[in-house]
Structures are given as C-alpha cells and as structure tokens.
C-alpha cells in the first residue's frame, strides 16, 4: 500500500499517551488505524442520518433490541475466543 508522509500537530500529553500505547506497532500504524476508525464512524453516522430521514428515528424499543443482539454477538465471540485459547493451550 502506498503511503505518504504528513505533518500534524498533536497536544503533547496526548502524543505521550499514544506513543506509549502504540509502542509495539508504531505511531504511524496507530494513527492510521485511528483515522480509519474515525472515517468509518463518520460514514456510519451519515448512513444513520439517511436512514432516519427515510424511515424516521430509531425507537427506544428498537435500540434496546439492537443492543441485546450486539450483547449476544459479543458473548458468542468471547465464547469462541476462549475455545480457541483452550485448544491452543492443549497443543502446547
């Protein structure tokens, strides 16, 4: 993937925290991933705004149902992660 060097200004205290977090993968990779996540969140916000224009706002019942489904998905991911770790531990 092509890359380009840029200059940005970041508050010192934030830069120190990010450098500590990013030490293993590098600051550039950390910042690139943060920018990707922000871009994705902005696109998702645009989609939500469009959907609400087309179909009306999400009701509290819909929101509660969606959050419950996400909790179920998170629980399944955790169950699968633990199963993988268990198998990896047995192989060692």
Secondary structure, 3 states (H helix, E strand, C coil): CCCCCCCCCCCHHHHHHHHHHHCCCCHHHHHHHHHHHHHHHHHHHHHHHHHHHHHCCCCHHHHHHHHHHHHHHHHHHHHHHHHHHHHHHHHC
